[in-house]
Amino acid sequence: MSVPRLTIDDVARLAGVSRTTASMVLNGRGDRYRIAEATQARVRAVAEAHSFQPSVQARALRTGISQTLGLVVPELTNFAHASLAQAIEPLAHAAGYQALIVTSNDEAAEERAGVEHLLARQLDGLLVVPCMSEARPYAEWQRRIPLYLVDRRVDGSGVEAMVTNAESAVAEMLGDALRGGREEAFYFGGQPHLSPSIDRLRGFRSALAKAGLDEQPEWVTARDYRRRSGYDMMRECHARLGRYPRVLFCGAITLLEGVLEFINQQDRFRRAPERIVTFDDHYLLDCLPLPIDAIAQDSHGLAASSLVQLQRLMAGEAAVSGEVPARLIWRSRRGSA
């Protein structure tokens, strides 16, 4: 049986004061309106005894401030997105905000529904890891709330974004992998319309050009960033070549998971690509029998920089876009001297 929720009218009645007086006390304005300390203490005692909390929605409607931020991410099962959400929440709390998090599952309809749900809660600002390349929805949302994009750009939307320097990071790490006479490299990527996919593929192609290699049609494959896609791309590539590619770049650690699943099932890691490079990192890569170089996003840096820019927007100032440097983890160099 549910317990009836206490209202501000109930608190006022139990404390023997008017509704206006109870509201002023519970919203921290008792001293400003010279309400007697004894009266304030009585109202607070009643509220505490009945675990009463003022309505956040009512306060937001009255003041225009909810002290709440929204965050939309594609998937919390994705290590990179989960790390970003984990980094944003305590930073928002330290700045005096509660973060509400919803997921889009990288589906446009779910993202639209999630954003509209958050907007209905009278948020002060919104951070989004976008899943659409269409600019119009973000431009429209920006007119309704301070909006800043994280991890992914949406070109033409007019909404500023904080992203990782993926293109230069991929070019540097893949360029190293192509040294020593390796004359082929394969790219397994996700949704090609997303800005991270565009940047990572540009870095891949930049490394090929610097190595003097002409890209072959079969070297680049892109589907989505799910584990199953990584498995299928590795299985099909292996069947087509009759072997593993000499150099392999995975556009996300979720794709790498599928790749490793196939290699384990097929060869128990006795055979594998000579060099594997992945975007995103996980400490469990240190436990594998083959060295995998990784490009690690700075989740805390992305979160902190994005939150600073969102706060600028909420203060009526202009925000700017930027890049956060990735960290290159060279497991292939460990133990070599």
C-alpha positions, 0 to 999 in steps of 0.5 A: 500500500502506497503512503500518501505524499506530503504536500506543502499545504500539509507542512503548513497545516502541521506547522500552524503557518500559512502556505506562503510562509512554509514555502518561503522557509523551505526554499531558504527565503525565511530570513529575507522576509524576516520570518521569526527563527522559531517559526522557521525551526518549526516548519523545518522540523515538520518537513524533516519529520515527514521527509518532505522535499520541495518540488523541483519542478515547481521551483523551476517553474517559479524561478526558471532554474532547476539546478539540473542538467541533461545528458544524452548518450548512445549506449551505457554498455559502450565503455567510452560512453559509460566513462563519459557519463561517469566523468560528467556526473560528479563534475556536474554535482560539484558545480551544483547540478544534478545530472539526468542521463538518458540513452538513445541506443544510437537511434534517431527516434529514441534520441528525439524522445529522450531529448523531449523528455528531458526538456519537459523537466525544465532543465538548465542545460543539455549535453548530447552525444548526437546520433544523427547527422541531420543538423535541423533537430539540434539547431531547433533544440538549441533555440529552446535550451543551452545545448552543447555537443560532446564527442561528436560534431554535427556539421551545419547545426550551429551547435558547438562541440567538444571532440577528441583529436581522432584524426591526428591520433589515428594517423600517428598510431597507424603510421607507426604500424605501417613501418617495417614494410607492411604494405596493407592495412584494413579499417573496420568502422562504424556508422560512416555518417558520424563525425568520429567515423569521418575523423578516424577514417581520415586519419587512416587514409592520412597514414596510408598516404604518408606510407605511400600506399594506395588504398584498395577497395576491400581495405575499408569496411564500415557498418555499426559499432556493435560487437557483432559487426566486428566479428562479422567483418573479421570473419568475412575478411579472413575468408576473403584473404585466407589469412589475417590482414597484416595491419588492422584498425578497429574504430571502437573497442566494441568492434575489437571485442568482436574481432578478438572473439573470432580470432579466439574461436578460429585460432586461439590467438596462435595466429592474428594480424601482425599489428592491431590498433583500436580506438578506445582502451580498456585495462583488460587489453593488458591481459591479452596474449597479443599486444594491441595499441590503443587510442584512449579518449580523455573522458574526464577532459571531454566532460570537464571541457564540455561542462565549462562551455555549457555553463558559458551558454547558461550564463548567456555567453558564447561557447566555442568548439574544441579538441581534447588530446587522446592518449596513445598507448603503445603496447607493441613497444613494451618489452622491446629494447 
